[in-house]
Amino acid sequence: MPRLTSRLFLVIPLALISLAVGVWVRQLFAPPPPPPGPPPVELATFTGPGGVRFEVEHRPNEYTSHSTADSVWFRRGPDTLDYEDDVLTVNGTGLPSPKAGDVVRWNLDGPLLINGRPQQPHPLQPRLLGSPGIALWWDIRGPSPAPRDTPSVGWSRAGRVLVTANGDGGIRVWDGDPPRVKTVITPEPPKDGKGGWGFRAAVSPDGKRVAAANWLGGRVTLWNADTGKEAGPVPGPAGKTNGLAFASDDWLLVSQGGELTARRLAGDGSKVAAVGSVHGGFVTPFAVSADGTTAAANDGKAVAVYRLTIGPGGLAATRSGSPIGPVTEGGCVALSADGALVAVFDGTAKLALYDAATGSVRQRLRWRVTAPGAVRVAALAFAPDGKTLAAGDDTSVRLYDVASGRERGWVASGAVRALGYSADGATLAAGLEHAPGVRLWPTADLVAK
């Protein structure tokens, strides 16, 4: 074998071995390669309710969204951006509300941007208010082991007289601070064996008279608040009575047999003025403003607002604004003290404030779901100064700031069936479904510290 060939047989294997050793040494001592970079950022865009544009940065396969006519939410991994009823939240924290034409950008990092400007949380955030309130106790009448239902509570406009209609068949007149029972009114229950659980009651503005009726019967009666003695029946049409409220000391509004009428109590009490239609269900279908100038009536399909004018010739009711709806029999209403605002829960899931003069939406109120099941707002009440709306459901009383429409706090409660503020605004009373049947909160305790 020629010398050159023999040398090649020797050199080539050595070269290959050297190359392999070099590669092995390099792999052994060289730094590891950098990890692969994050997947590319994607941008989702959406124009939501009210013409607000949303831009959401996200990674692939980490984004879902859902929208309705008045809400939209975006989920990005464990995080959620929600815009509903004009309230914008990220992971439950409220942020300033955007306006039509604004651009909301939710980047992967950094604060939320509206029109390119960083946003801080809104000053009003729902907070649990620790006040337990004051339970009003009383001796139980009849076979009921506890006051099972309090379908109405009402305060006088003068003083601090509170009247409650309770499921044990007693209508109680409370007075003082804290309230003490001064009179127990015991109307005769309907003769159908169901007792007095359907009682309704109202107190006159001067605190001297109480009107009482029962949803299962057709008789409306007047009682002396101080003595508890019956002052006679209230003339007018008969039928199941599911609501009572005084427009003035001499005029009583009654929802009965599908009609809302005003009954004059002065003189022979023969004057009856038609106001409008109402539903005949168990939930009280109407509200009257504290100044007696406005009524809001739910006929099971929509809420109508009426201006009430009391003169020498009687009471006249004039329809005001457009109907508010749709609203079911399970809905409830409240009027501000001056009759300018009407709060309506539609019976399904929506709560809003409306201009009583026009019927147009003033504020939509976001209802946070805190327990499984359908939303059931059973009672609403405005504070006398018009700055707060209280809303009661099966587990709580929520307090809304009227100017902004934001919830500012809540208290835990039994199932609420009626709400009412004292005329001085110092106390909120809630009628409950289960014992104890009435609970009071000093409003000073319902302010987030």
PLY file of the C-alpha trace (Angstrom):
ply
format ascii 1.0
element vertex 449
property float x
property float y
property float z
element edge 448
property int vertex1
property int vertex2
end_header
0.00 0.00 0.00
1.50 3.31 -0.95
2.67 5.46 1.92
0.13 8.25 1.16
-2.79 5.90 1.32
-1.63 4.40 4.59
-1.25 7.84 6.07
-4.80 8.79 4.98
-6.18 5.70 6.71
-4.46 6.91 9.85
-5.22 10.66 9.62
-8.91 10.49 8.67
-10.03 8.40 11.68
-7.98 10.61 13.98
-9.58 13.72 12.47
-13.08 12.29 12.89
-12.34 11.32 16.47
-10.96 14.80 17.17
-14.05 16.40 15.65
-16.37 14.22 17.73
-14.39 14.98 20.88
-14.51 18.69 20.10
-18.28 18.61 19.63
-18.66 16.67 22.89
-16.45 19.09 24.79
-18.33 22.07 23.38
-21.69 20.57 24.38
-20.31 19.73 27.82
-18.96 23.18 28.65
-20.99 25.50 26.45
-23.94 27.41 28.12
-27.36 25.90 27.49
-29.39 27.44 24.70
-31.91 30.09 25.80
-35.45 28.84 26.40
-37.96 29.48 23.67
-39.65 32.89 23.95
-43.28 33.37 25.01
-45.92 32.86 22.37
-46.73 35.99 20.44
-49.17 38.49 21.92
-52.49 38.73 20.13
-55.01 41.57 20.24
-58.78 41.08 20.35
-61.05 44.02 19.62
-64.77 44.43 20.30
-67.28 47.27 20.30
-69.51 46.80 23.33
-72.62 48.37 24.87
-72.98 52.10 24.41
-70.35 52.26 21.68
-67.39 51.56 23.97
-64.46 49.93 22.14
-62.42 47.24 23.91
-58.89 46.11 23.05
-57.63 43.04 24.92
-54.09 41.71 24.74
-53.81 37.95 25.25
-51.77 34.84 24.52
-53.04 32.19 22.13
-55.69 29.89 23.65
-56.02 32.07 26.78
-58.97 34.24 25.76
-62.76 33.91 25.75
-65.52 36.52 25.62
-69.26 36.80 25.94
-71.63 39.67 25.25
-75.31 40.64 25.47
-77.14 43.78 24.47
-76.00 45.58 27.63
-72.98 43.66 28.94
-69.69 42.12 27.88
-66.97 40.18 29.64
-63.50 38.99 28.64
-61.62 36.16 30.35
-57.87 35.88 29.97
-56.48 32.95 31.88
-57.54 33.50 35.52
-58.46 37.17 34.99
-61.79 38.72 34.01
-62.77 42.12 32.68
-66.50 42.82 32.98
-68.60 45.72 31.71
-72.24 45.59 32.74
-74.84 48.25 33.57
-72.24 50.99 32.94
-69.87 49.59 35.60
-66.40 48.45 34.51
-64.57 45.91 36.71
-61.37 43.89 36.54
-61.36 40.83 38.83
-64.20 42.42 40.81
-62.52 45.81 41.35
-64.57 48.69 40.00
-62.95 51.22 37.67
-64.17 54.53 36.21
-66.94 54.06 33.65
-66.10 54.71 30.00
-68.30 56.80 27.72
-69.53 56.22 24.19
-66.57 56.33 21.80
-63.96 55.63 24.50
-61.30 52.96 23.95
-60.66 50.58 26.84
-57.35 48.75 26.52
-56.51 45.80 28.76
-52.85 44.96 28.27
-51.08 41.90 29.60
-49.10 44.16 31.92
-49.73 47.49 33.57
-52.93 49.29 34.56
-56.09 49.38 32.51
-56.09 52.20 29.97
-59.02 54.35 28.83
-58.10 56.43 25.78
-54.47 55.70 26.57
-54.61 57.00 30.15
-53.92 54.67 33.12
-56.92 54.19 35.44
-57.07 53.80 39.21
-59.90 51.94 41.02
-63.12 53.93 41.45
-63.46 55.56 44.91
-66.71 53.64 45.53
-66.23 49.88 45.94
-68.81 47.46 47.42
-67.79 46.86 51.02
-69.22 44.58 53.66
-70.58 46.81 56.42
-70.28 45.04 59.73
-73.34 46.51 61.43
-75.57 43.70 62.72
-78.50 46.06 63.21
-81.09 45.92 65.97
-83.59 43.06 66.08
-87.11 44.00 67.18
-88.68 41.24 69.27
-92.26 40.76 70.38
-94.61 38.26 71.93
-95.87 35.86 69.28
-99.61 35.72 68.71
-101.44 32.56 67.76
-99.98 29.15 66.93
-97.12 30.44 64.78
-93.77 29.60 66.48
-92.14 32.71 65.00
-93.06 35.81 62.99
-92.71 34.13 59.62
-93.33 37.07 57.34
-93.28 40.86 57.54
-94.81 42.02 54.26
-94.87 45.75 55.09
-93.04 48.33 57.17
-93.83 52.03 57.21
-92.77 55.18 59.06
-94.77 58.30 59.79
-93.51 61.54 58.28
-93.81 63.26 61.65
-91.90 61.79 64.57
-90.61 58.22 64.58
-93.72 56.06 64.50
-93.06 52.70 62.81
-95.83 50.30 61.78
-95.19 46.66 60.85
-97.59 44.00 59.55
-96.41 40.59 60.66
-97.09 36.98 59.75
-98.46 36.09 63.18
-101.50 38.27 62.49
-100.46 41.31 64.52
-99.98 44.86 63.24
-97.64 46.61 65.63
-97.17 50.31 66.21
-93.67 51.14 67.45
-92.46 54.44 68.87
-89.34 55.88 70.43
-85.65 55.43 69.82
-85.00 52.54 69.94
-88.60 51.68 69.07
-90.86 49.96 71.57
-94.27 48.47 70.85
-96.96 50.84 72.07
-99.97 49.28 70.34
-100.86 45.91 68.81
-103.68 46.01 66.26
-105.42 42.72 65.60
-107.65 42.88 62.52
-109.94 39.94 61.97
-108.22 37.55 59.57
-110.03 36.21 56.49
-112.23 33.21 57.22
-110.24 30.83 55.02
-108.12 29.21 57.71
-104.88 30.86 56.59
-104.59 33.36 59.42
-103.04 36.79 59.11
-99.88 36.18 57.12
-101.11 38.35 54.25
-101.66 41.53 56.28
-100.64 44.95 54.93
-100.44 48.13 56.97
-99.62 51.82 56.54
-99.33 54.76 58.94
-100.61 58.26 58.23
-98.04 61.06 57.84
-98.96 62.51 61.25
-98.59 59.08 62.89
-102.12 59.06 64.31
-103.91 56.50 62.14
-103.11 53.07 60.76
-104.73 51.50 57.71
-104.88 47.71 57.63
-105.96 45.08 55.14
-105.23 41.50 54.10
-104.25 40.09 50.73
-106.65 37.21 51.32
-109.61 39.45 52.15
-111.35 42.55 50.83
-111.83 44.73 53.89
-109.74 47.86 54.54
-109.99 49.30 58.06
-108.70 52.32 59.95
-107.29 52.15 63.48
-106.19 54.61 66.12
-102.40 54.33 66.41
-102.35 55.30 70.10
-105.18 53.11 71.40
-105.27 50.26 68.88
-109.04 50.66 68.54
-110.77 50.32 65.18
-112.01 53.61 63.72
-114.16 52.00 61.05
-113.98 50.53 57.55
-112.68 52.43 54.54
-115.41 52.65 51.87
-114.63 51.68 48.32
-114.35 48.71 45.97
-113.69 45.28 47.47
-111.05 42.74 46.51
-107.72 41.29 47.58
-105.64 44.15 48.98
-101.94 43.85 48.24
-100.83 47.39 49.06
-101.64 50.42 51.24
-99.98 53.85 51.44
-101.03 57.31 52.58
-100.68 60.19 50.12
-101.75 62.59 52.89
-103.42 62.36 56.29
-106.82 62.33 54.55
-106.09 60.32 51.38
-105.23 56.60 51.36
-104.02 54.74 48.26
-105.23 51.14 48.00
-104.25 48.50 45.43
-107.14 46.10 45.29
-108.69 43.90 42.65
-106.23 45.00 39.98
-106.90 48.71 40.48
-105.07 51.44 42.35
-107.53 53.90 43.88
-107.34 56.82 46.31
-109.86 56.85 49.16
-110.76 60.05 51.00
-110.81 59.51 54.75
-112.21 62.89 55.78
-115.94 63.51 55.97
-118.10 60.54 55.08
-115.24 58.83 53.25
-117.30 58.28 50.14
-114.90 59.83 47.61
-112.91 57.32 45.55
-110.53 58.47 42.81
-109.13 56.10 40.19
-105.35 56.22 39.77
-104.35 53.32 37.49
-104.00 49.59 37.01
-101.89 47.28 39.18
-101.21 43.55 39.29
-102.93 41.37 41.87
-99.94 39.35 43.07
-98.44 39.16 46.54
-95.61 41.67 45.99
-96.82 45.22 46.75
-97.38 46.72 43.29
-97.02 50.46 43.91
-95.12 53.16 45.77
-95.89 56.74 46.83
-93.32 59.51 47.28
-92.86 60.86 50.80
-94.29 64.24 49.79
-97.44 62.55 48.46
-97.18 64.06 44.97
-96.26 60.97 42.94
-97.28 57.32 42.65
-95.63 54.53 40.63
-97.79 51.51 39.79
-96.79 48.10 38.39
-99.51 46.33 36.40
-97.37 43.22 35.84
-96.11 44.41 32.46
-94.84 47.95 33.02
-94.56 50.65 35.67
-96.60 53.82 35.16
-95.91 57.06 37.02
-98.76 59.35 38.12
-98.68 62.89 39.49
-101.17 63.30 42.34
-102.93 66.61 42.90
-105.06 67.05 46.00
-107.55 69.89 45.99
-110.91 70.86 47.46
-112.66 68.85 44.78
-110.73 65.64 45.44
-107.62 63.87 44.22
-106.61 63.84 40.55
-104.03 61.44 39.08
-102.27 62.45 35.84
-100.08 60.05 33.89
-96.47 61.23 33.66
-93.81 60.14 31.20
-93.49 56.90 29.27
-94.17 53.45 30.77
-91.16 51.69 32.27
-90.79 48.07 31.33
-91.01 45.25 30.81
-91.67 44.45 34.48
-93.20 41.29 35.96
-95.42 40.82 39.01
-92.28 39.90 40.91
-90.82 43.35 40.36
-90.81 46.15 42.92
-90.69 49.96 42.84
-89.70 52.91 45.04
-89.92 56.69 44.64
-87.55 59.35 45.91
-89.01 61.67 48.54
-89.69 64.42 45.99
-91.05 62.03 43.35
-88.33 62.90 40.84
-86.76 59.43 40.62
-88.30 55.99 40.46
-86.29 52.84 41.18
-87.50 49.67 39.46
-86.47 46.05 39.76
-87.94 44.29 36.73
-88.62 40.99 38.50
-85.90 39.03 36.70
-82.40 40.50 36.87
-82.33 44.26 36.17
-82.35 47.17 38.60
-82.33 50.79 37.41
-83.18 54.39 38.25
-85.55 56.30 35.98
-86.59 59.90 35.55
-90.17 59.96 36.82
-91.15 62.82 34.52
-90.05 61.11 31.29
-89.58 57.40 32.06
-86.04 57.51 30.67
-83.17 55.59 32.27
-81.07 57.68 34.63
-78.75 54.96 35.95
-78.52 51.20 35.56
-77.42 49.56 38.80
-75.09 46.58 38.71
-76.36 43.71 40.85
-73.50 41.55 42.08
-74.36 37.88 42.27
-73.29 36.71 45.73
-75.31 33.50 45.98
-76.40 30.89 43.43
-79.88 31.12 41.98
-81.95 33.83 40.38
-81.77 37.43 41.54
-84.77 38.28 43.71
-84.95 41.90 44.82
-88.03 42.07 46.99
-87.92 45.65 48.34
-86.50 49.08 47.51
-86.36 52.34 49.46
-84.81 55.78 48.92
-83.21 57.63 51.81
-85.06 60.93 52.49
-82.13 62.99 51.15
-82.26 61.08 47.86
-78.58 60.16 47.97
-78.93 56.45 48.77
-81.11 53.63 47.46
-81.49 50.52 49.63
-82.29 47.22 47.90
-83.11 44.00 49.75
-82.83 40.42 48.50
-82.77 36.98 50.13
-79.41 37.43 51.84
-78.58 41.12 52.14
-79.45 44.79 51.98
-77.41 46.62 49.32
-76.80 50.38 49.45
-76.34 52.31 46.20
-74.98 55.80 45.66
-77.72 57.43 43.59
-75.49 60.03 41.90
-73.05 57.49 40.45
-75.21 54.34 40.43
-72.43 52.48 42.27
-72.97 50.06 45.13
-71.05 51.37 48.13
-71.74 48.65 50.68
-74.00 45.93 51.99
-75.08 44.25 55.20
-75.89 40.59 55.63
-79.54 39.94 56.39
-82.32 37.42 56.37
-84.70 37.37 53.42
-85.94 40.97 53.02
-89.62 41.55 52.18
-90.01 45.28 52.97
-87.77 48.33 53.47
-88.37 51.82 54.82
-86.32 54.81 56.00
-87.47 56.91 58.92
-88.46 60.46 57.97
-85.33 61.89 59.56
-83.18 59.43 57.61
-81.55 58.16 60.81
-82.85 54.57 60.62
-83.46 51.93 57.97
-86.05 49.25 58.80
-86.25 45.89 57.03
-89.18 43.50 57.27
-87.90 39.94 57.04
-89.35 36.59 56.12
-87.86 34.73 59.07
-87.44 35.54 62.76
-86.74 38.12 64.00
-89.26 39.71 61.69
-87.94 43.29 61.75
-84.39 44.61 61.89
-83.23 48.23 62.17
-79.92 49.79 61.16
-78.83 53.26 62.26
-77.78 54.82 58.97
-74.65 56.14 60.64
-73.55 52.49 60.82
-74.13 51.99 57.09
-71.22 54.12 55.95
-67.94 52.49 54.98
-65.19 53.57 57.36
0 1
1 2
2 3
3 4
4 5
5 6
6 7
7 8
8 9
9 10
10 11
11 12
12 13
13 14
14 15
15 16
16 17
17 18
18 19
19 20
20 21
21 22
22 23
23 24
24 25
25 26
26 27
27 28
28 29
29 30
30 31
31 32
32 33
33 34
34 35
35 36
36 37
37 38
38 39
39 40
40 41
41 42
42 43
43 44
44 45
45 46
46 47
47 48
48 49
49 50
50 51
51 52
52 53
53 54
54 55
55 56
56 57
57 58
58 59
59 60
60 61
61 62
62 63
63 64
64 65
65 66
66 67
67 68
68 69
69 70
70 71
71 72
72 73
73 74
74 75
75 76
76 77
77 78
78 79
79 80
80 81
81 82
82 83
83 84
84 85
85 86
86 87
87 88
88 89
89 90
90 91
91 92
92 93
93 94
94 95
95 96
96 97
97 98
98 99
99 100
100 101
101 102
102 103
103 104
104 105
105 106
106 107
107 108
108 109
109 110
110 111
111 112
112 113
113 114
114 115
115 116
116 117
117 118
118 119
119 120
120 121
121 122
122 123
123 124
124 125
125 126
126 127
127 128
128 129
129 130
130 131
131 132
132 133
133 134
134 135
135 136
136 137
137 138
138 139
139 140
140 141
141 142
142 143
143 144
144 145
145 146
146 147
147 148
148 149
149 150
150 151
151 152
152 153
153 154
154 155
155 156
156 157
157 158
158 159
159 160
160 161
161 162
162 163
163 164
164 165
165 166
166 167
167 168
168 169
169 170
170 171
171 172
172 173
173 174
174 175
175 176
176 177
177 178
178 179
179 180
180 181
181 182
182 183
183 184
184 185
185 186
186 187
187 188
188 189
189 190
190 191
191 192
192 193
193 194
194 195
195 196
196 197
197 198
198 199
199 200
200 201
201 202
202 203
203 204
204 205
205 206
206 207
207 208
208 209
209 210
210 211
211 212
212 213
213 214
214 215
215 216
216 217
217 218
218 219
219 220
220 221
221 222
222 223
223 224
224 225
225 226
226 227
227 228
228 229
229 230
230 231
231 232
232 233
233 234
234 235
235 236
236 237
237 238
238 239
239 240
240 241
241 242
242 243
243 244
244 245
245 246
246 247
247 248
248 249
249 250
250 251
251 252
252 253
253 254
254 255
255 256
256 257
257 258
258 259
259 260
260 261
261 262
262 263
263 264
264 265
265 266
266 267
267 268
268 269
269 270
270 271
271 272
272 273
273 274
274 275
275 276
276 277
277 278
278 279
279 280
280 281
281 282
282 283
283 284
284 285
285 286
286 287
287 288
288 289
289 290
290 291
291 292
292 293
293 294
294 295
295 296
296 297
297 298
298 299
299 300
300 301
301 302
302 303
303 304
304 305
305 306
306 307
307 308
308 309
309 310
310 311
311 312
312 313
313 314
314 315
315 316
316 317
317 318
318 319
319 320
320 321
321 322
322 323
323 324
324 325
325 326
326 327
327 328
328 329
329 330
330 331
331 332
332 333
333 334
334 335
335 336
336 337
337 338
338 339
339 340
340 341
341 342
342 343
343 344
344 345
345 346
346 347
347 348
348 349
349 350
350 351
351 352
352 353
353 354
354 355
355 356
356 357
357 358
358 359
359 360
360 361
361 362
362 363
363 364
364 365
365 366
366 367
367 368
368 369
369 370
370 371
371 372
372 373
373 374
374 375
375 376
376 377
377 378
378 379
379 380
380 381
381 382
382 383
383 384
384 385
385 386
386 387
387 388
388 389
389 390
390 391
391 392
392 393
393 394
394 395
395 396
396 397
397 398
398 399
399 400
400 401
401 402
402 403
403 404
404 405
405 406
406 407
407 408
408 409
409 410
410 411
411 412
412 413
413 414
414 415
415 416
416 417
417 418
418 419
419 420
420 421
421 422
422 423
423 424
424 425
425 426
426 427
427 428
428 429
429 430
430 431
431 432
432 433
433 434
434 435
435 436
436 437
437 438
438 439
439 440
440 441
441 442
442 443
443 444
444 445
445 446
446 447
447 448
